[in-house]
Amino acid sequence: MSRSAPEKIGPYELGEVLGRGTVGTVYRAVDVTTGEAVALKILLPQVSVDPEISARFEREIEILEKLSHPNVVGCLASGKTPANDPAGSRWYYAMELVEGGTLADLLKVKRVLDWEDVVELGWQLCSALQHLHNNGVVHRDLKPSNVYFTQDGVVKLGDFGIALDISSSALTEQGKTVGTWLYMSPEQIRGQHLDDKTDLYALGCLLYECLTGRPPFTGAGFADIFEQHLRREPTPVKKVCGLVPNDLDAVVTELLAKDPKKRPLNARAVQGRLAEALMQKEERTLERDDKRADRRREKHAQTRSPDIWALDPPRRALGGLLAEVRRNPDHRQAGWGAVGLILAVTVALLAVVAFVSGRL
């Protein structure tokens, strides 16, 4: 029985479904003219006849096409299927295929991230947000499932379905409440004027979750969560996770300010604060290393015996050993077998010695 030919949209041959939304579906696809693998988002047939939804999808394409940044999922091409298409005329666009998973996937496996990793994540997200805001775009839906990773750990901000182009007066949806409950700013909940400070609040919610294992506000439903966003102060990160530096705790607290004017000036300012927290840790490490070196020299002048307290702990060597064992599981099993055999022989020898001693 012959297999049916793969479905094509424009120059793209569709593969597996990567995701489904209320108005569109994202496919893994291949550009048959170049062989390039892409992610293709296409408007659903049942909603493509709605002129407002079609216009919003077209606006999403326009927003993506004005953005070009290493930390933003790039739009490669866009188009519209012909009117005589069996499913009707529909907008579609191709974007770069990002295959390292999402932050939501990562948080399911590792609920809390090391603060240094959160700083690196925040640094890249700030770079993306500053690019958006410089181009008059407010994302409005920054959350873990919209933060993607490449295989080598580059952060990519995606999903601009409800993004706001503040340079355009049409379809701006001012006065409407849109977003995701757990990450919405107070002004977003109230349907007030939105600007880049809205994304900074969502960034604070996201960083808080990465550092503590939960969003700053949770509840049984949207009404409870909205009430907390509007009136309750979050528990400081430092009280939930004592290992977080004071500087990082402070910037997350500022990002979560109820009043947009009390939040940091912009994403670039946040990026600088994050870098400062990491630099201070590195300075403390260098200072500690200098003190250890001084102690080694002092000890060496007094005696040739090594000072074990001045030596760096052999964690890197142990980590390398564990990595080697994970790469060679058969070798690990043989190693434990040899250890077991040595222990058994040792116990037998001790038993023999004890028996002979008793006879004597």
N, C-alpha and C positions, 0 to 999 in steps of 0.2 A: 504494500500500500504506500503510495507516494505521499511525502510530507508536504503540507501547504507552504507556500512561500511566506517568508517573514513579512510582517506589515511594515510599510514604509510611510514616513511623514517627511515630505520634502526630500532632501538627499540622505535622510537618516533611516537606517534599518533598525527597527525596535527589537530590544531584547527583554530581559526580565524587568518586572516592576520594582522600582526602588522605594517608592512611597506613594501614598494616595492622600489627597486633601479634599476639602469641600468643593473646590472648583477645578482642580487639576490633578493630573497623574504624572509622576516622574518615572521615566524609563532609563535603563541603561541602553545606549544606542551607539551605533557606529556610522560615521560619515562614510558613505560608500565611495565618495570621490577621493578621500584622503586616507581612509582606514583608521582615522582617529576615533577613540572611544570617548563618548561624552555622556552627560546626563541631560535628558531631553524632557522638558516640562511642557505639557499640552493641555489646553482647556478641555474640560469634559464636554461631550456632545450635548448633554441635557441642559447645560447652563450657557452654552455658547450663543444661544439665540437671545439671551437676555442682554440688551444693549449696555446696561450699567455694569454688569459683571464683565462683559467683553472689554469695556472701556477701562475698567480697573486692572484687568490682566495686561492690557496694552500699556497702561501707566507703569506697572511693575517692570515691564521690559524696558521702557524708557529710562527708569531710575537705574536699572542695572547697566544699561549702555553708557550712562554718564559716569560710571565708577570704574576705576582701574587701579587696583592695589593688591599687593601680595597677600594681604590678610582678608581679602574679600573674594568670595566665589565669583569667578569671572564669567561674563556673558560672552559667548563666542559668536553667536548668530541668532537671528530670529526670522520669523516668517508667518505666513498664513496659508492654510490649505485652500485649494480651489473651491469655488462654490459648488461644483458638481461632485465633490467628494461625498461618498455614501454617508458619512457622519456629519456632513455640512462643513461650512467654512469655519475654521478654528485657528486661533492664534497659538503659536508654539515658540519656544526658544531653547537653544542649546547652551549649556554651561559646562565649565570644566568638571570633570569627574573626580571627586574627592573620596578616597577609599579607606581612610584611616579610622572611620567611625566618628561618633559625636561625643561631646562632653557628657551627655546624658548616659551614653553607653559606658563611658569610663567610670562615672559615679556609681553605676550599678555594681561594678566590680570592686572598686576601691572607694568606699563611701566618703572618706576624708582624704584630701590631698596634702602633701607636705607644703608648708607655706612658701618654700622657695619655688616649687612648681606652680603654685597659685600666682606668685609674682610674675613668672614668665608668661603664664596664660593671660594675666591681666595686661601685661605690657603689650602683647600682640593685639589683644582686643582693643586697647586704647588707640593703637596705631590705626586699626580699621575704623573705629568710631570717629576719630579726628578727620579721616579722609571723607567719611560720610557727611559730617557736619560742615566741613569746608565746602562741600558741594550742595549744601542746602537740603540734606536728606536726614530724617530722623527715622531710625529703624522701627521703634515702637514695640518690638517683640523679641528683645534680647533674652534668651533663655538657653539652658544646656542643650536642648535638642536642635537648636539653630547654630550651634558652634561646632564646626567640623574640623577634623585633623587630617593632614596628609600622612602618608606612611612614615615620613621622617620627622613628624611632630610640628609642622607648620600649622598655625591656627587659621581657619577660614570662616568668616562670618557669612551666613547664608540666609535664605528664605526672606525675601523682601515683599511678601504678599500683602502686608498691611503697612509697609513703609510710607512715610509722609514726605512729600516733596514740598517744603515750605516756600519754594520759589514759584510754585504754581498755585493759582487760586481755585482751579477746578478740582473737584473730587478730593478735597483736603480732609473731609470728615470732621472738621472742627465741631465740637459740641457732642460728639459721639464717644462712647466708651468702648475702646477696642484694645485688645492685648491679651496677655495671659495672667490670670489672677495673682499668682505667686510673685510676679516680677513687675507689677504695675505701680507707677508712681501715684502719689495722691492727686496731682493735677490731671493725670490720665484717667483716674477713676471718676473724677468730677466732670470730665469732659471739657476741661479748660484749655486754654492756649498751650500748645506744646512746642518745645524746642529741644536743643541738645541736652539740657539738664535732665530730661525724661530718660534718655538712654543711660545717663550716668547713674541714676537711681537704680535702674535695672541691673547695671554692672555691679553696683553695691550688693544687690540681692544675690547675684550669681557668685561673686567672690565670697560672700558670707556663707553660702551653701557649700562651696568647695572647702572652706576652712573648718566648718563645724559639722558637716554631714547633714544639714537641714536648712531650708530657707529661713529667713529671719522671722517670717510670719506664716503660720499654718492654722487650719481650722476645718470645721466640718463642711463648710460651704463658702460660696463667694461672699456672702454678706458678712460673715465672721472675719474672713481674711481682709476684705475691704475696710472694715472698721479698724482693724489693727494697723493697716497701712496709713490710715488717715489720722489715728490718734495715739497709738501705742508706740513707745520707744522699744527697739529691739534689745535683747540681752547682748551686752558687749561681747565681741568675738573672744576677747582675752579671758572672759569668765567661763566660756565654753571650752576653749583650747588655750591653756596657759603658755604653750610654746610659741605662740604667735608674737612677733615683736610689737612693742608699743606703737611704733610708727605705722605699721600695717593696720593694726587695730584702729588707730585714729583715722586713717584715710577711708576705711570701710564705713566707720561711723559717720563721717562727713558726707559720703556718697548717699547715705540713707537718711539724710536730713529731710524733714517734711517740707520745709520751705526751699524751693529751688535756688533761691539767692544764697542760701547757706551751704550749698554744695560746692565742690571745687569749680574753678573757673571754666575749665574745659577738659577734654580727655587727655590733652598733652600735659596739663598740669598733674593729672593723676598718674600719668606715665612717669613723670619725673619723681613723684613721691614714691612710687613702687621701686624705681631704680635706686633711690636713696636708701630704702630699707635694706635692699640687697647689698649695696655698697658698704653700709655700716656693718653688716654681718661679715663681709670679706675683710674689712679693716680690723674687726675684733679677732678674726682668725689669724691675720698677719701678726697682730700684736701678741697673740698667744704663741704663735710659732717663734717670734723673736725672743719671748721670755724663755721658751723651752731651749732655744739655742744658747742663751746666756747660761741657763742652768747646766747644760751639757759642758760648756767651757769651764764653768766653775768647778764642777765635779771632776773633770779631767785633770784640772790643776791640783786637786787634792788627792786623788787616787786614780788608779787605773781601772778600778772596778766600775762597771757601767751603772748609771742611775736609771733604774727601770721606770721611775716616775717621770723622767724627762723624755722618754721615748714615745713616739706616736703609736697609738694602738694599731695592731695589724689587721684593721678591718678590710682594707682594700685587698690584701692577700687572701683573706678568708672569703671575701666576695668573689674573687676570681676562682677560688677553689670550688665554691658552690656552683658557680656558673659552669665550670668545667664538668662537674658531676651531672648537672642537668643536661648538658649537651651529650654526655655519654652515659646513659642510664645502665647499660650493661656493665660498664666499668665500675659503676657505683655498687652494683649487686655483687660483683666479684670481690670488691674491696671489703664489703661487710662480711662476706663469707670467710675471707682470710682472717679478719679480726676475730670472728667467732671461733675459728679453728685454733688460733693462738690462745684465746681465753680458755678453751676446753683443755688444751695441753697444759697450760699453766696450772689450772685447778687440779688436774690429775697428778702433776708433779708435787704440788703442795700436799696432796693427800698421802702420797707415798712417803714423803719426808716426815709427815706427822705420824704415820704408822710405824716407821722405822724408829723414830725418836721414842715412841711409847714402848716399843719392845726393849729398847736399851734402858 
